Amino acid sequence: MCCQESQMPTEPCIFKSPLDRDISKLPECPIYDFLYQKIIERGMDKTDKPWVVDTSTGTTVYFKDIDPHSRNVGSALTRLGFKNRDILYFVTYETSVLYLIQLGIWRIGGGARGGFQGEAPEEFARQMRESKSRFVLVDKETYSKMLEAVKLLSWPVTVISFDDVGNPDVVLVTSLIEDDGTALPEKVDIKPKENIICIPNTSGSTGLPKGVCHTHFSFTTLNFDPKAVDVFSGPFMTPMSNYANGSYMVTCSSIYYGSTVFHLGKFQKESYFDVMAKYKPGNVLMYPFVANWFARCDDFEKYDLSFLKLITIVGSVLDPTTAKLINQKLPGAKIVQFYGMTEVINVSNTQVDDPENEFINKNLASKENMGELCVTSGKLVPYVEAKILDVNTGNTLGPNERGELYVKTPMLMKGYLREGHEMPVLEDVTEDGFFKTGDIAFFDENSNIYILERTSFLFKYYMFIVSPTEIETCIKQHPDVLEVGVVDIPNPECTSVARAFIRKKPNSKCTEADLVKFVADRLPEHKQLHGGVQFVDKLPESKGNKLDRNALKKMALTS
């Protein structure tokens, strides 16, 4: 719904969730206590039901393991000197037992921060300095680089490993789980709105990855209303990096709903369909970049995927053509679009329960806006408010008007880590508590949100603002295109021009001229491929299995 704020004439339209909830009713309690209560309520404390399965190794953690094993981990870490508000830093490909270790850390008042496995030791060291980490968790593949990173720090670090790395000074994870649990503190002074439980990194699209601090309260809020994240209510498979914000959402929501998680320790296209066919999850989480490949992959016809009931799109927005292809190939599956950010966790999804929302049981709704067909990301989840501001004037806009999205939510981060600062630094928040997302969006007349582009990706062609995503959406309609990425390259006459990097189907005879004309026939002059087309065998992917626009931009500038 859109509420008129008569007392604030400069705020003509504030959008709210159709699920009206009293924010004062949100619980302020440790996240583990909140989740363990759900385990008991569901009778999961003694069940043999799998909680997390690492699909790379087959390692499985069961719901009955959660309480005793996380207790043992908390106890063992306490013996090692881990204290309330300490942060464990991890770089590992392991997923299932990592979940348990994080729960043990949360029980003793600590938090966790993970890093991308392919980073350089210097970047690991920088992140550890920011979080003042005295404990690091590794595996045999990441041990050597982490050892180099530890040497760059000015304080001693306890190294813990999933694997035997041949160093007697390294603590093995098995010894944590085999602890007798008696050193777990009887009472820990956890302040739910102060204690940090996780520090996911931003994507680093505008510079170095920033550590985003979230508290116990952020994640109890995420799961407090059962309709807010009910995409996690059944068994699901996720490719999310174990250090990303989505992974922490998965940890908490899977316990809340009593769902089994099939976690891809490593996302590999070559084995993706085989893994899916082996575990048969009812729901698969996908980034749009993966969904784009998935919908056009020839392997699709080799497998019976009728077990799929939900495909949940996270991390960005699915384009209409890819959504249509998936609907055609999997008519029995429903696509759910999920929108959130590292800084604010959960903003909207197309599952939000609203009896007036006629498309909630159909395929994703789309709407034309300024000549562009846009796919909705649903309605705001409980406790979230939003507004759209004009990027030039700062004026608040109404339905169907494009601008920058601002959101107000109790799931807002505590702030960014900054080396040299004792407390997280909160940035990009207005005086009235709205966070500046950096996303271009609009709401329609029924308060459905449409996410269009990152403001940082927009560029100018003469005086016109151009969205790379809109051009990509157009190109994806071409039957010979498998994947596409569009970036701007500088041009002294018109500021910037668009260049497309395209992976086309094998044996395709499609030429650069064909694709330039294809776009020219469908988009206005300022949205055309004045920078040409470059065919590639592979598009660069970011740490989170998204299109790496920074790498693509470098390719454009050097080619």
LOTI-853701 format. One record per residue (C-alpha): y negated, z negated, x negated. Coordinates in steps of 0.2 Angstrom, whole numbers, padded with zeros to 4 digits, always signed. Example, Ala and Ser with C-alpha at 12.3 -4.5 7.8 and 13.67 -1.06 7.14 Angstrom:
+0022-0039-0062+0005-0036-0068
***
This chain:
+0000+0000+0000-0018+0003-0005-0029-0012-0002-0048-0010+0000-0057-0023-0010-0074-0025+0000-0080-0039-0011-0078-0027-0026-0087-0011-0022-0082-0003-0039-0064-0006-0035-0061+0004-0019-0042+0005-0021-0029-0007-0028-0011-0002-0025+0002-0015-0022+0021-0016-0020+0028-0014-0002+0038-0029-0006+0025-0042-0004+0029-0058-0013+0021-0075-0017+0018-0075-0036+0016-0094-0036+0035-0095-0031+0040-0088-0048+0051-0100-0058+0045-0107-0074+0062-0111-0083+0071-0106-0099+0079-0089-0096+0096-0094-0101+0096-0108-0088+0090-0095-0075+0104-0083-0080+0118-0096-0081+0114-0102-0064+0118-0084-0058+0135-0085-0068+0140-0100-0059+0134-0094-0042+0145-0079-0044+0160-0088-0051+0159-0077-0067+0161-0092-0079+0180-0091-0078+0183-0072-0075+0191-0060-0086+0178-0047-0081+0170-0038-0096+0152-0041-0098+0147-0029-0113+0158-0016-0120+0153-0008-0137+0159+0010-0134+0158+0014-0152+0170+0000-0158+0178-0005-0142+0173-0023-0145+0172-0032-0128+0163-0048-0123+0169-0056-0106+0158-0066-0094+0169-0081-0097+0163-0080-0115+0145-0081-0112+0142-0100-0110+0155-0107-0123+0151-0093-0137+0132-0093-0135+0133-0112-0136+0143-0111-0152+0131-0098-0159+0116-0109-0155+0125-0124-0163+0129-0114-0179+0112-0107-0181+0105-0125-0179+0116-0131-0193+0109-0117-0204+0091-0123-0201+0086-0111-0187+0072-0120-0177+0063-0119-0160+0052-0104-0160+0060-0096-0176+0063-0077-0175+0079-0069-0180+0077-0051-0187+0092-0039-0185+0096-0021-0190+0113-0017-0184+0123-0004-0174+0133-0017-0165+0129-0020-0147+0141-0032-0138+0142-0047-0149+0123-0045-0152+0120-0049-0134+0129-0066-0136+0120-0070-0152+0103-0067-0143+0108-0079-0129+0113-0092-0142+0095-0090-0150+0087-0092-0133+0096-0108-0130+0088-0116-0145+0071-0110-0141+0071-0095-0153+0068-0076-0152+0075-0060-0159+0067-0044-0166+0077-0029-0170+0073-0013-0181+0077+0005-0181+0092+0007-0192+0085+0022-0201+0068+0013-0207+0064+0011-0225+0066-0007-0233+0047-0008-0234+0045-0006-0215+0059-0019-0212+0050-0031-0224+0033-0028-0215+0041-0032-0198+0049-0048-0205+0033-0053-0212+0024-0051-0195+0038-0061-0186+0040-0074-0201+0059-0071-0200+0069-0083-0211+0086-0076-0204+0092-0058-0203+0107-0050-0195+0116-0035-0202+0132-0025-0203+0140-0016-0217+0130+0000-0214+0113-0009-0215+0116-0022-0227+0111-0014-0243+0094-0008-0236+0091-0025-0228+0095-0034-0245+0081-0023-0253+0069-0028-0239+0073-0047-0241+0068-0045-0259+0051-0040-0254+0048-0056-0245+0040-0072-0253+0052-0084-0244+0071-0087-0244+0081-0078-0230+0098-0082-0223+0108-0066-0221+0121-0065-0207+0133-0051-0206+0145-0044-0193+0156-0037-0207+0162-0044-0224+0150-0037-0237+0158-0045-0251+0145-0058-0254+0150-0076-0252+0132-0081-0248+0132-0070-0232+0136-0079-0216+0149-0070-0205+0146-0069-0187+0164-0074-0184+0159-0091-0191+0145-0093-0179+0156-0090-0164+0170-0101-0171+0158-0116-0172+0163-0131-0162+0146-0131-0153+0142-0149-0156+0126-0146-0165+0118-0138-0151+0102-0149-0147+0104-0158-0131+0086-0155-0126+0075-0141-0133+0056-0141-0129+0055-0123-0122+0039-0118-0114+0043-0103-0103+0026-0095-0104+0024-0099-0123+0041-0097-0131+0045-0079-0137+0062-0073-0133+0061-0055-0139+0049-0044-0149+0053-0026-0145+0044-0012-0155+0033+0001-0147+0038+0019-0151+0025+0021-0165+0018+0037-0157+0000+0031-0162+0004+0023-0179+0016+0010-0185+0027+0002-0172+0019-0014-0165+0029-0029-0161+0027-0034-0142+0030-0052-0138+0038-0057-0122+0042-0074-0116+0056-0083-0105+0044-0081-0090+0042-0062-0092+0061-0060-0090+0064-0072-0076+0050-0063-0067+0059-0046-0070+0075-0053-0062+0069-0065-0049+0068-0053-0035+0085-0045-0032+0077-0028-0026+0067-0026-0041+0080-0019-0053+0095-0016-0042+0100-0001-0052+0109-0013-0063+0120-0020-0049+0135-0010-0053+0144-0005-0069+0133+0006-0080+0132+0015-0097+0117+0014-0107+0111+0023-0123+0096+0011-0126+0093+0006-0144+0099-0012-0146+0081-0017-0152+0072-0008-0138+0064-0017-0123+0077-0009-0112+0091-0017-0121+0084-0035-0117+0082-0029-0099+0100-0024-0099+0105-0041-0106+0097-0051-0093+0100-0040-0078+0118-0037-0081+0121-0056-0081+0110-0058-0065+0120-0045-0056+0137-0049-0064+0138-0030-0070+0148-0023-0084+0138-0014-0097+0145+0001-0108+0133+0001-0122+0133+0016-0134+0131+0009-0151+0127+0026-0157+0121+0040-0146+0130+0056-0151+0130+0072-0140+0146+0077-0147+0156+0063-0139+0144+0059-0125+0155+0067-0111+0171+0060-0118+0164+0042-0118+0158+0044-0100+0175+0051-0095+0184+0037-0103+0174+0022-0096+0169+0030-0079+0153+0020-0076+0146+0022-0058+0128+0023-0066+0122+0031-0082+0105+0027-0089+0097+0042-0097+0081+0047-0106+0073+0063-0099+0076+0071-0116+0095+0067-0115+0095+0072-0096+0087+0089-0100+0102+0093-0112+0115+0085-0101+0110+0096-0086+0111+0112-0096+0126+0108-0107+0141+0120-0106+0153+0105-0107+0148+0099-0090+0161+0111-0082+0175+0103-0093+0174+0086-0085+0177+0078-0068+0161+0067-0066+0163+0063-0048+0163+0044-0052+0145+0045-0056+0135+0038-0041+0118+0035-0050+0109+0043-0064+0094+0031-0069+0080+0040-0078+0071+0028-0090+0058+0030-0104+0049+0045-0097+0048+0056-0082+0061+0069-0077+0054+0086-0074+0058+0095-0057+0069+0109-0064+0081+0097-0073+0082+0085-0058+0087+0101-0047+0100+0106-0060+0108+0089-0060+0108+0088-0041+0117+0105-0040+0130+0100-0053+0132+0082-0046+0129+0083-0028+0137+0066-0025+0125+0057-0037+0108+0050-0034+0094+0051-0047+0083+0036-0049+0067+0036-0058+0062+0020-0067+0045+0017-0074+0040+0003-0086+0033+0000-0103+0037-0011-0118+0021-0021-0114+0024-0024-0096+0043-0021-0094+0045-0015-0076+0032-0006-0065+0040+0005-0052+0056+0014-0047+0062+0025-0033+0074+0012-0027+0061-0001-0021+0066-0005-0003+0053+0001+0009+0058+0006+0027+0043+0018+0028+0049+0027+0012+0058+0042+0019+0065+0049+0003+0073+0033-0004+0091+0039+0001+0088+0057-0004+0084+0066-0020+0068+0062-0030+0053+0067-0021+0040+0079-0029+0022+0083-0024+0010+0096-0029-0006+0090-0037-0019+0101-0045-0007+0115-0045+0007+0105-0054+0023+0100-0046+0026+0081-0050+0041+0070-0048+0038+0052-0042+0042+0036-0051+0043+0027-0034+0034+0012-0028+0028-0003-0037+0040-0017-0039+0036-0035-0033+0022-0044-0041+0014-0028-0048-0003-0021-0044-0011-0006-0051-0026+0005-0051-0031+0022-0057-0047+0024-0067-0057+0040-0071-0054+0043-0090-0072+0049-0092-0082+0038-0080-0071+0022-0078-0073+0023-0060-0058+0018-0049-0050+0032-0040-0041+0034-0024-0024+0042-0018-0020+0059-0026-0034+0058-0039-0028+0058-0057-0034+0045-0070-0028+0032-0082-0016+0019-0075-0020+0001-0076-0007-0013-0070-0008-0031-0067+0009-0041-0068+0016-0057-0073+0028-0047-0084+0014-0043-0096+0017-0046-0114+0010-0062-0123+0002-0050-0135+0006-0040-0151+0011-0047-0168-0002-0046-0181+0001-0051-0199-0010-0065-0204-0012-0071-0186-0003-0086-0180-0003-0081-0162+0001-0064-0153-0015-0054-0151-0017-0048-0133-0026-0031-0132-0031-0018-0119-0033-0030-0105-0048-0031-0093-0057-0046-0088-0048-0046-0071-0031-0045-0080-0026-0027-0079-0017-0019-0093-0023-0002-0099-0006+0008-0100-0012+0024-0109-0003+0034-0095-0011+0048-0084-0005+0045-0066-0009+0046-0048-0003+0038-0032-0001+0048-0016-0006+0043+0001+0011+0033+0003+0008+0023-0013+0021+0032-0023+0016+0033-0041+0017+0049-0051+0017+0047-0070+0010+0063-0079+0007+0061-0097+0001+0049-0111-0017+0050-0114-0014+0052-0133-0004+0068-0130-0018+0077-0120-0028+0090-0130-0043+0101-0126-0043+0120-0125-0062+0124-0124-0068+0111-0111-0051+0110-0102-0039+0095-0104-0021+0101-0106-0005+0092-0104+0009+0097-0115+0022+0090-0102+0015+0102-0089+0018+0117-0100+0036+0110-0105+0040+0108-0086+0035+0126-0083+0046+0133-0098+0061+0123-0093+0062+0134-0077+0067+0149-0088+0086+0151-0087+0088+0154-0106+0079+0138-0112+0090+0123-0117+0076+0112-0124+0057+0113-0127+0043+0103-0134+0025+0108-0134+0011+0102-0145-0007+0107-0149-0012+0115-0166-0031+0115-0171-0041+0130-0168-0059+0132-0174-0064+0143-0159-0057+0133-0144-0053+0116-0152-0034+0117-0149-0020+0129-0143-0003+0126-0137+0013+0130-0146+0030+0129-0139+0046+0125-0150+0061+0131-0140+0080+0130-0142+0087+0144-0132+0105+0147-0126+0117+0155-0137+0117+0174-0137+0101+0174-0127+0090+0190-0130+0074+0181-0124+0059+0184-0135+0043+0175-0139+0034+0188-0129+0045+0185-0114+0042+0167-0114+0023+0169-0117+0022+0180-0102+0034+0168-0092+0021+0155-0094+0006+0166-0092+0013+0172-0075+0014+0154-0069+0000+0144-0077-0019+0146-0078-0027+0153-0094-0031+0136-0102-0012+0130-0101-0004+0146-0109+0004+0147-0126-0010+0154-0136-0002+0146-0151+0014+0156-0148+0033+0151-0148+0044+0146-0162+0063+0146-0159+0072+0131-0167+0090+0126-0169+0086+0108-0165+0071+0098-0158+0067+0082-0167+0071+0066-0158+0063+0049-0160+0071+0032-0163+0074+0030-0145+0082+0047-0141+0065+0055-0135+0056+0070-0141+0047+0066-0157+0030+0073-0154+0024+0067-0171+0037+0076-0180+0035+0092-0169+0016+0091-0173+0020+0091-0192+0031+0106-0190+0017+0115-0180+0005+0111-0194+0016+0117-0208+0024+0132-0200
***
